[in-house]
Structure formats: C-alpha cells, structure tokens
Amino acid sequence: MHGQYRSSGIERLDRGMNRGGDRGFDRDYERGDVRIVVTAAPAEHKKERVSSYLPWPVKLVLKLGLVVAGLLAVFVLPNYLDCRGQRDSGLFYYGMTVTACTRQNVYGQIGATQKRFEDIARAIGGR
C-alpha cells in the first residue's frame, strides 16, 4: 500500500524502495512483512433528537404527561362529552354541574369494570 492509509484490514509493511535490490533479489521487491490491522469502524453520524438537550426530569415529566393525557382521552373525555350533551339538552337535575356529572360517570365506569372482573373471577373459581 503505497501512500494509502487503511483503518483496518491487511497491510504490507514496506521496507523501502531498494529492499533487496542491492543484493540482486528483484523478485522480492514487492514483498514485505504482513500485519493485520484491526481498529474500530468510524462512528456513523446520527442526527440528534431535540429531546436529547433536555434534562432528565423534564423528559420524565413529558413521558408521564403523555401517558396521563392518553388515559384521560380514553376514559374521561367520552364521559365529559356525554355530560356536556346532557347539559345542552336540559337533562341535568338542579345544581348538577358538568364536572360532577363527569366524576359520577367515571366512578360508575370504574365500578362497572370492577364488578365485571369480580364476576369473571367468581366464574373461574366456580369451575
């Protein structure tokens, strides 16, 4: 390898341009000691995320906030929209608010789910 740099692979150690030429060994001109060169591959340039500049507490709050927002969107939002529809239709009792209605519906949903799990556990235990 004349004048080239390799980061890994097999290289030939050249002993000089006139190696063996003084002694009449012209066929050994290209020969040299062989060594195996092993180095780490250059790291690929990866595009950094914007969140990599944030401190870990902020990342934690963002991740937990996304989970909480997802749970709220799945469980609370349908009940809230149902209560708003009831209010707009005039189906509320005197003094009932959208917040109280939503809370009541969510607790009812949690209670119904718990009752379903208990019924399933009784059915499995009865076998």
TITI-956056 format. One record per atom (N, C-alpha, C, CB): atom name; x, y, z. Coordinates in nm, 2 decimals, padded with zeros to 4 digits. Glycine has a CB too. Layout:
<recs>
 atom     xx     yy     zz
   CA      X      Y      Z
...
</recs>
This chain:
<recs>
 atom     xx     yy     zz
    N  00.08 -00.12  00.00
   CA  00.00  00.00  00.00
    C  00.09  00.12  00.00
   CB -00.10  00.00  00.12
    N  00.11  00.18 -00.11
   CA  00.20  00.29 -00.12
    C  00.12  00.42 -00.11
   CB  00.27  00.29 -00.25
    N  00.14  00.49  00.00
   CA  00.08  00.62  00.02
    C -00.07  00.62  00.06
   CB  00.10  00.70 -00.10
    N -00.12  00.50  00.09
   CA -00.26  00.50  00.13
    C -00.27  00.46  00.28
   CB -00.34  00.39  00.04
    N -00.37  00.51  00.34
   CA -00.39  00.48  00.48
    C -00.52  00.39  00.50
   CB -00.40  00.61  00.57
    N -00.51  00.28  00.56
   CA -00.62  00.20  00.58
    C -00.65  00.19  00.73
   CB -00.60  00.05  00.52
    N -00.77  00.19  00.77
   CA -00.81  00.19  00.91
    C -00.82  00.05  00.96
   CB -00.94  00.26  00.93
    N -00.84 -00.05  00.87
   CA -00.85 -00.19  00.91
    C -00.82 -00.27  00.79
   CB -00.98 -00.22  00.98
    N -00.79 -00.40  00.81
   CA -00.76 -00.49  00.70
    C -00.62 -00.55  00.71
   CB -00.78 -00.42  00.57
    N -00.57 -00.59  00.60
   CA -00.43 -00.65  00.59
    C -00.35 -00.55  00.52
   CB -00.43 -00.79  00.52
    N -00.23 -00.52  00.58
   CA -00.14 -00.43  00.52
    C  00.00 -00.49  00.50
   CB -00.12 -00.30  00.60
    N  00.07 -00.44  00.41
   CA  00.21 -00.49  00.39
    C  00.30 -00.39  00.44
   CB  00.23 -00.53  00.23
    N  00.40 -00.43  00.52
   CA  00.50 -00.33  00.57
    C  00.61 -00.32  00.46
   CB  00.55 -00.38  00.71
    N  00.62 -00.21  00.40
   CA  00.72 -00.19  00.30
    C  00.85 -00.15  00.37
   CB  00.68 -00.08  00.20
    N  00.96 -00.22  00.33
   CA  01.09 -00.20  00.39
    C  01.17 -00.09  00.32
   CB  01.17 -00.33  00.40
    N  01.12 -00.03  00.22
   CA  01.19  00.07  00.15
    C  01.19  00.03  00.00
   CB  01.33  00.08  00.20
    N  01.22  00.13 -00.08
   CA  01.21  00.11 -00.23
    C  01.32  00.02 -00.28
   CB  01.22  00.24 -00.30
    N  01.44  00.02 -00.22
   CA  01.55 -00.05 -00.26
    C  01.57 -00.18 -00.19
   CB  01.68  00.03 -00.26
    N  01.47 -00.24 -00.13
   CA  01.49 -00.36 -00.05
    C  01.52 -00.47 -00.14
   CB  01.35 -00.39  00.03
    N  01.63 -00.53 -00.11
   CA  01.68 -00.65 -00.19
    C  01.74 -00.61 -00.32
   CB  01.56 -00.74 -00.21
    N  01.73 -00.49 -00.36
   CA  01.78 -00.45 -00.49
    C  01.94 -00.45 -00.49
   CB  01.73 -00.31 -00.54
    N  01.99 -00.42 -00.38
   CA  02.14 -00.42 -00.36
    C  02.20 -00.56 -00.37
   CB  02.18 -00.35 -00.23
    N  02.12 -00.66 -00.33
   CA  02.17 -00.79 -00.32
    C  02.13 -00.87 -00.45
   CB  02.12 -00.86 -00.20
    N  02.05 -00.81 -00.54
   CA  02.01 -00.88 -00.66
    C  01.88 -00.96 -00.64
   CB  02.12 -00.98 -00.70
    N  01.80 -00.94 -00.55
   CA  01.68 -01.00 -00.53
    C  01.56 -00.92 -00.58
   CB  01.65 -01.04 -00.38
    N  01.55 -00.90 -00.71
   CA  01.45 -00.82 -00.77
    C  01.31 -00.87 -00.75
   CB  01.48 -00.80 -00.92
    N  01.30 -01.00 -00.74
   CA  01.16 -01.06 -00.73
    C  01.10 -01.04 -00.59
   CB  01.16 -01.21 -00.76
    N  01.18 -01.00 -00.49
   CA  01.14 -00.98 -00.36
    C  01.11 -00.83 -00.34
   CB  01.24 -01.02 -00.25
    N  01.11 -00.75 -00.44
   CA  01.09 -00.61 -00.43
    C  00.95 -00.57 -00.37
   CB  01.10 -00.54 -00.57
    N  00.84 -00.64 -00.41
   CA  00.71 -00.61 -00.36
    C  00.68 -00.68 -00.23
   CB  00.61 -00.64 -00.46
    N  00.77 -00.77 -00.18
   CA  00.74 -00.85 -00.06
    C  00.78 -00.76  00.06
   CB  00.82 -00.98 -00.06
    N  00.71 -00.79  00.17
   CA  00.73 -00.73  00.29
    C  00.66 -00.80  00.40
   CB  00.69 -00.58  00.29
    N  00.68 -00.77  00.52
   CA  00.61 -00.84  00.63
    C  00.46 -00.80  00.63
   CB  00.67 -00.80  00.77
    N  00.38 -00.89  00.66
   CA  00.23 -00.87  00.66
    C  00.19 -00.86  00.80
   CB  00.16 -00.98  00.59
    N  00.10 -00.76  00.83
   CA  00.04 -00.74  00.96
    C -00.11 -00.72  00.94
   CB  00.10 -00.63  01.04
    N -00.19 -00.76  01.04
   CA -00.33 -00.74  01.03
    C -00.36 -00.63  01.12
   CB -00.41 -00.87  01.08
    N -00.43 -00.53  01.07
   CA -00.46 -00.41  01.14
    C -00.61 -00.41  01.17
   CB -00.42 -00.28  01.06
    N -00.64 -00.40  01.30
   CA -00.78 -00.40  01.34
    C -00.81 -00.27  01.43
   CB -00.82 -00.53  01.43
    N -00.90 -00.19  01.38
   CA -00.94 -00.07  01.45
    C -01.09 -00.06  01.45
   CB -00.88  00.05  01.39
    N -01.15  00.02  01.53
   CA -01.29  00.03  01.54
    C -01.34  00.11  01.41
   CB -01.33  00.11  01.66
    N -01.45  00.07  01.36
   CA -01.51  00.14  01.25
    C -01.55  00.29  01.29
   CB -01.63  00.07  01.19
    N -01.53  00.38  01.20
   CA -01.57  00.52  01.24
    C -01.72  00.52  01.27
   CB -01.54  00.61  01.12
    N -01.75  00.60  01.37
   CA -01.89  00.61  01.41
    C -01.97  00.68  01.31
   CB -01.90  00.69  01.55
    N -02.09  00.63  01.28
   CA -02.18  00.69  01.19
    C -02.24  00.82  01.25
   CB -02.29  00.60  01.14
    N -02.25  00.92  01.17
   CA -02.31  01.04  01.22
    C -02.46  01.03  01.23
   CB -02.28  01.16  01.13
    N -02.52  01.03  01.35
   CA -02.66  01.02  01.37
    C -02.72  01.16  01.40
   CB -02.69  00.92  01.48
    N -02.83  01.18  01.35
   CA -02.90  01.31  01.38
    C -02.95  01.31  01.52
   CB -03.01  01.34  01.28
    N -02.92  01.41  01.60
   CA -02.96  01.41  01.74
    C -03.10  01.46  01.75
   CB -02.87  01.50  01.82
    N -03.17  01.40  01.85
   CA -03.31  01.44  01.87
    C -03.31  01.57  01.95
   CB -03.39  01.33  01.95
    N -03.42  01.64  01.94
   CA -03.43  01.77  02.01
    C -03.44  01.74  02.16
   CB -03.56  01.85  01.96
    N -03.50  01.63  02.19
   CA -03.52  01.60  02.34
    C -03.39  01.56  02.40
   CB -03.62  01.48  02.35
    N -03.28  01.53  02.33
   CA -03.15  01.50  02.39
    C -03.09  01.62  02.46
   CB -03.06  01.44  02.28
    N -03.14  01.73  02.43
   CA -03.08  01.85  02.50
    C -03.16  01.89  02.63
   CB -03.09  01.97  02.41
    N -03.27  01.81  02.65
   CA -03.35  01.84  02.78
    C -03.29  01.76  02.89
   CB -03.49  01.80  02.75
    N -03.30  01.82  03.01
   CA -03.26  01.74  03.13
    C -03.35  01.63  03.16
   CB -03.25  01.83  03.26
    N -03.30  01.53  03.23
   CA -03.38  01.40  03.25
    C -03.51  01.43  03.33
   CB -03.30  01.30  03.32
    N -03.52  01.52  03.42
   CA -03.65  01.54  03.49
    C -03.76  01.59  03.39
   CB -03.64  01.64  03.61
    N -03.72  01.68  03.30
   CA -03.81  01.73  03.20
    C -03.86  01.62  03.11
   CB -03.75  01.85  03.12
    N -03.77  01.53  03.07
   CA -03.81  01.42  02.99
    C -03.90  01.32  03.06
   CB -03.68  01.34  02.94
    N -03.88  01.30  03.19
   CA -03.97  01.22  03.26
    C -04.11  01.27  03.27
   CB -03.91  01.19  03.40
    N -04.11  01.40  03.30
   CA -04.24  01.47  03.31
    C -04.32  01.46  03.18
   CB -04.23  01.62  03.36
    N -04.25  01.48  03.07
   CA -04.31  01.48  02.94
    C -04.36  01.34  02.91
   CB -04.21  01.52  02.83
    N -04.28  01.24  02.94
   CA -04.33  01.10  02.91
    C -04.45  01.06  03.00
   CB -04.22  01.00  02.94
    N -04.44  01.10  03.13
   CA -04.56  01.07  03.21
    C -04.68  01.15  03.18
   CB -04.52  01.09  03.36
    N -04.65  01.27  03.13
   CA -04.76  01.36  03.09
    C -04.83  01.30  02.97
   CB -04.71  01.50  03.06
    N -04.76  01.25  02.88
   CA -04.82  01.19  02.76
    C -04.91  01.07  02.80
   CB -04.71  01.15  02.66
    N -04.86  00.99  02.89
   CA -04.94  00.87  02.94
    C -05.07  00.91  03.00
   CB -04.85  00.78  03.03
    N -05.05  01.01  03.09
   CA -05.17  01.06  03.16
    C -05.27  01.13  03.06
   CB -05.13  01.17  03.27
    N -05.22  01.20  02.97
   CA -05.31  01.26  02.87
    C -05.38  01.15  02.79
   CB -05.23  01.35  02.77
    N -05.31  01.05  02.75
   CA -05.37  00.94  02.68
    C -05.48  00.87  02.76
   CB -05.27  00.83  02.64
    N -05.45  00.84  02.89
   CA -05.56  00.78  02.98
    C -05.68  00.87  02.99
   CB -05.50  00.75  03.11
    N -05.65  01.00  03.01
   CA -05.76  01.10  03.02
    C -05.85  01.10  02.89
   CB -05.71  01.24  03.05
    N -05.78  01.10  02.78
   CA -05.85  01.10  02.65
    C -05.93  00.97  02.63
   CB -05.75  01.11  02.53
    N -05.89  00.86  02.68
   CA -05.96  00.74  02.66
    C -06.08  00.72  02.76
   CB -05.87  00.62  02.68
    N -06.06  00.76  02.89
   CA -06.16  00.73  02.99
    C -06.24  00.86  03.03
   CB -06.09  00.68  03.12
    N -06.18  00.97  03.04
   CA -06.26  01.09  03.09
    C -06.33  01.16  02.98
   CB -06.16  01.18  03.17
    N -06.26  01.18  02.87
   CA -06.32  01.26  02.76
    C -06.45  01.22  02.71
   CB -06.22  01.27  02.64
    N -06.47  01.09  02.68
   CA -06.61  01.05  02.64
    C -06.72  01.08  02.74
   CB -06.61  00.90  02.61
    N -06.69  01.06  02.87
   CA -06.78  01.09  02.98
    C -06.81  01.24  02.98
   CB -06.73  01.04  03.11
    N -06.71  01.32  02.97
   CA -06.72  01.47  02.97
    C -06.81  01.51  02.85
   CB -06.58  01.53  02.96
    N -06.78  01.46  02.74
   CA -06.86  01.50  02.62
    C -07.01  01.46  02.63
   CB -06.80  01.44  02.49
    N -07.03  01.34  02.70
   CA -07.17  01.29  02.72
    C -07.24  01.39  02.82
   CB -07.16  01.15  02.78
    N -07.17  01.43  02.92
   CA -07.23  01.52  03.02
    C -07.26  01.66  02.96
   CB -07.14  01.54  03.14
    N -07.17  01.71  02.87
   CA -07.20  01.83  02.81
    C -07.32  01.82  02.72
   CB -07.08  01.88  02.72
    N -07.34  01.71  02.65
   CA -07.45  01.69  02.57
    C -07.58  01.68  02.65
   CB -07.44  01.56  02.49
    N -07.57  01.62  02.77
   CA -07.69  01.62  02.86
    C -07.72  01.76  02.91
   CB -07.66  01.52  02.98
    N -07.62  01.84  02.94
   CA -07.65  01.97  02.99
    C -07.71  02.06  02.88
   CB -07.51  02.04  03.03
    N -07.66  02.04  02.76
   CA -07.72  02.12  02.64
    C -07.86  02.08  02.61
   CB -07.63  02.10  02.52
    N -07.90  01.95  02.64
   CA -08.03  01.90  02.62
    C -08.13  01.93  02.74
   CB -08.03  01.75  02.60
    N -08.07  01.98  02.85
   CA -08.15  02.01  02.97
    C -08.19  01.89  03.05
   CB -08.28  02.08  02.92
    N -08.10  01.79  03.05
   CA -08.13  01.67  03.13
    C -08.06  01.67  03.26
   CB -08.08  01.55  03.05
    N -08.01  01.78  03.31
   CA -07.95  01.79  03.44
    C -08.05  01.81  03.55
   CB -07.84  01.89  03.44
    N -08.02  01.76  03.67
   CA -08.10  01.80  03.79
    C -08.06  01.94  03.83
   CB -08.09  01.69  03.90
    N -08.13  02.00  03.92
   CA -08.10  02.13  03.97
    C -07.97  02.12  04.05
   CB -08.22  02.19  04.06
    N -07.87  02.21  04.02
   CA -07.75  02.21  04.09
    C -07.64  02.12  04.04
   CB -07.77  02.18  04.23
    N -07.67  02.03  03.94
   CA -07.57  01.94  03.88
    C -07.48  02.02  03.79
   CB -07.64  01.82  03.80
    N -07.35  01.99  03.79
   CA -07.26  02.06  03.70
    C -07.20  01.95  03.61
   CB -07.15  02.13  03.78
    N -07.13  02.00  03.51
   CA -07.07  01.91  03.41
    C -06.95  01.83  03.48
   CB -07.01  01.99  03.29
    N -06.88  01.90  03.57
   CA -06.77  01.84  03.65
    C -06.83  01.72  03.74
   CB -06.70  01.94  03.74
    N -06.94  01.75  03.81
   CA -07.00  01.65  03.90
    C -07.05  01.53  03.81
   CB -07.11  01.71  03.98
    N -07.11  01.56  03.70
   CA -07.16  01.46  03.61
    C -07.05  01.37  03.56
   CB -07.24  01.52  03.50
    N -06.94  01.44  03.52
   CA -06.83  01.36  03.46
    C -06.77  01.27  03.57
   CB -06.72  01.46  03.41
    N -06.75  01.33  03.69
   CA -06.70  01.25  03.80
    C -06.78  01.13  03.83
   CB -06.68  01.34  03.93
    N -06.92  01.15  03.83
   CA -07.01  01.04  03.86
    C -07.00  00.93  03.75
   CB -07.15  01.10  03.87
    N -07.00  00.97  03.63
   CA -06.99  00.88  03.52
    C -06.86  00.80  03.52
   CB -07.00  00.95  03.39
    N -06.75  00.86  03.55
   CA -06.62  00.80  03.56
    C -06.62  00.70  03.67
   CB -06.50  00.90  03.58
    N -06.67  00.74  03.79
   CA -06.67  00.64  03.90
    C -06.77  00.53  03.87
   CB -06.72  00.72  04.03
    N -06.88  00.55  03.80
   CA -06.97  00.45  03.76
    C -06.90  00.35  03.66
   CB -07.09  00.50  03.70
    N -06.82  00.40  03.57
   CA -06.75  00.32  03.48
    C -06.64  00.23  03.55
   CB -06.68  00.41  03.37
    N -06.57  00.29  03.65
   CA -06.47  00.22  03.73
    C -06.54  00.11  03.81
   CB -06.39  00.31  03.82
    N -06.66  00.14  03.87
   CA -06.73  00.04  03.94
    C -06.78 -00.07  03.86
   CB -06.85  00.11  04.02
    N -06.83 -00.04  03.74
   CA -06.88 -00.14  03.65
    C -06.77 -00.24  03.60
   CB -06.95 -00.08  03.52
    N -06.65 -00.18  03.57
   CA -06.54 -00.26  03.53
    C -06.49 -00.35  03.65
   CB -06.42 -00.17  03.49
    N -06.49 -00.30  03.77
   CA -06.45 -00.38  03.88
    C -06.55 -00.49  03.90
   CB -06.45 -00.29  04.01
    N -06.68 -00.47  03.89
   CA -06.78 -00.57  03.90
    C -06.77 -00.68  03.79
   CB -06.93 -00.51  03.89
    N -06.73 -00.64  03.67
   CA -06.71 -00.74  03.57
    C -06.59 -00.83  03.60
   CB -06.68 -00.67  03.43
    N -06.48 -00.77  03.65
   CA -06.37 -00.85  03.69
    C -06.40 -00.95  03.81
   CB -06.25 -00.76  03.74
    N -06.48 -00.90  03.90
   CA -06.52 -00.99  04.01
    C -06.61 -01.10  03.96
   CB -06.60 -00.91  04.12
    N -06.70 -01.07  03.87
   CA -06.79 -01.18  03.81
    C -06.70 -01.28  03.73
   CB -06.89 -01.11  03.72
    N -06.60 -01.23  03.66
   CA -06.51 -01.32  03.59
    C -06.43 -01.41  03.69
   CB -06.42 -01.25  03.50
    N -06.39 -01.35  03.80
   CA -06.31 -01.43  03.90
    C -06.40 -01.53  03.97
   CB -06.25 -01.33  04.01
    N -06.53 -01.49  03.99
   CA -06.62 -01.59  04.05
    C -06.65 -01.71  03.95
   CB -06.75 -01.52  04.09
    N -06.66 -01.67  03.83
   CA -06.69 -01.78  03.73
    C -06.57 -01.87  03.71
   CB -06.72 -01.71  03.59
    N -06.45 -01.82  03.72
   CA -06.33 -01.90  03.71
    C -06.32 -01.99  03.84
   CB -06.21 -01.82  03.69
    N -06.34 -01.93  03.95
   CA -06.33 -02.00  04.08
    C -06.44 -02.11  04.10
   CB -06.34 -01.90  04.19
    N -06.55 -02.09  04.03
   CA -06.66 -02.19  04.04
    C -06.64 -02.31  03.96
   CB -06.79 -02.12  04.00
    N -06.55 -02.32  03.88
   CA -06.53 -02.44  03.80
    C -06.46 -02.55  03.87
   CB -06.45 -02.40  03.67
</recs>
